[in-house]
């Protein structure tokens, strides 16, 4: 009698939520270094340079600003354009291996996804990129400064479009002091060679990156990987299939995972956690219902430089938070979605909120406020 194929295990929304929180180090704070955590997460969103500090505080025990500032100052961690053409904080080791793998994404972003690449070709840009590389290697410069310099060298072209072409196509790193806790300064970039000592490479094997993604974000699909990275890797998932476990979600979609990765019980208790704008956990999947309410979009993030993050209660995004000044004190204003924070959860949320205020404003008096529900 032939063998009967077993049906894949169905993972509920709550089960996927608990698995994601476990992988993202949010079920409990871990005694891991900032460098280890950044690598485990395969980089951290860093459009605003202070965001990774909050993400690390939420994930690691006893985190201090100085630990990450030290990594950035000594260039063991660096902000670069990476996943989805957005800015991420990665270790220098990962910068060398991930940048060349994702470079085709930057090229598509210029020619197909931006207003700057219209009418430009690799051949026409060759002298521009060489000039831009030399200018950015000399010292860190802003895009505006580069635009002015390229206008002098290529007066018959749109200098801003040329500058952004360099920004997309030449491997660049964001220079300090931005990236050091609460340090200002221009948004200046320089070449990998100038900042990290050598150009990017060798590129990580796609299989390695898929496995690291599943370790930090699984169980997940090839579509989830594409939403996270911007890269299509369905063939790599199929190649790895013999090494992976297969599950389905409640809609019947196939999910892959590492066989020994943690998948906690769906009813595992979860502490409240404050996350920064654009935290990895919110952008790691095509289907975000494992962390957000169905129909809830990502419009809870910052605008005009105002810091605004999300609050997880029972593992799901239940509120937005924003630091404000009130009555001469540093305050955290928490705005719930759909319904108020339950009375049983409020004391734990407030304890966590005061910890976040201690990170954001350590030498001030603190206040926690719950705003009216926002529908």
C-alpha positions, 0 to 999 in steps of 0.5 A, a space after each residue: 500500500 502506498 504512503 499517504 502524504 501528510 497534510 502540512 500543519 496549519 499555523 493560526 494568526 496567533 501562532 505566526 505572531 508568537 513565532 515572529 516575536 520569538 525570532 525578533 527577540 521580543 518575547 523576552 529581552 536577551 543578553 546579547 550584544 548589539 552587534 550580534 542582535 543587528 546581525 541576527 535581524 539581518 539589519 535594522 531599519 534606520 531612515 532616522 538614525 536614532 531608530 535602531 537604539 529603540 529597537 535594540 533597547 526593546 530586544 536586549 537586556 541592559 542596553 545602553 546608548 554607548 554600545 551602539 554609538 561605539 559600534 557606529 563611531 568605530 565603523 563596526 556598524 554602518 548605515 547604508 541603502 539596502 533592503 527595498 532601497 531603504 536605509 538600514 543599519 548593519 554590521 560592517 561584515 554584513 555591509 560587505 556581503 549584502 550590498 552586492 547582492 542587493 545592488 541590482 535592486 538599486 539599479 532597478 530603483 533608479 531606472 524604473 522606480 525614480 524620476 531621476 533615471 529617465 533618459 539615462 543609460 549605463 553607458 551615458 552614466 559611466 563618466 558621471 559615476 566615475 566622477 561621482 565616485 571620486 568626489 564622494 571618496 574625497 570626503 563625505 558630502 551631501 547630495 546637494 553638495 554633489 549636485 553642485 559639483 556635478 553641475 560644474 562638470 556636466 553643465 548640459 545635464 540635470 545635475 540633481 538627476 546625476 547626483 541621485 544616480 551616483 547615490 543609487 549606483 555607487 556603493 556609499 555609506 552614511 558618515 557620522 556624526 549622524 547615527 551616533 545617539 542624538 548627534 546631528 549633522 548633515 546627511 553626508 555619504 562617502 564611498 565604502 572604500 573611504 569609510 570601511 576600507 574596501 569595496 563591497 564583496 564578495 556577495 553572500 549566497 542567496 541561499 544564506 540570506 534566505 535561511 537568515 531571513 527565515 531564522 529571523 522572520 519565519 515561517 514565511 513565503 517567497 512573497 514575504 521574502 520579496 516584500 522584506 528584501 525587494 528581491 524575487 527568490 522563489 527559485 531559491 526557496 524551491 532549491 532549499 525545500 528539502 532542508 525546510 519544513 512546510 506549513 500553511 497559514 489559515 488561508 491555505 498559503 504555503 509557508 517555509 521554516 527552519 526545522 528547529 526554529 522556535 514556534 511557541 504555542 499560540 497562547 504564550 504570554 507576551 509582554 508589551 513592547 514599544 517599537 520604533 518607526 518602521 521597525 523590521 517586524 512591521 515590514 518583514 512580510 507581504 501579509 502583515 496580519 500576523 502583527 497588525 490588525 487586518 486592514 490596518 495600514 502602516 500610516 502610523 509612522 513619523 512625518 516631518 521628523 517627528 518620532 512616532 512608533 508602535 506599541 505591541 500588546 498581546 503581541 499585536 500593534 494596538 497603539 501608536 506612541 510619540 514623545 512629547 514635552 508636557 508641563 516641563 516633563 518628558 512624556 510618552 503619549 500613547 494613542 490606542 487603535 480601535 479600543 482602549 488598552 485593557 486595565 489589566 494591561 495598563 500597568 505593564 504598558 506604563 512600566 515599559 513606557 517609563 523604561 523607554 522614557 529613561 532611554 529617550 530622556 534619562 535626566 528628566 522627569 517622566 510622564 505617561 499619558 493615554 490619549 483617546 482611541 483613534 479609529 
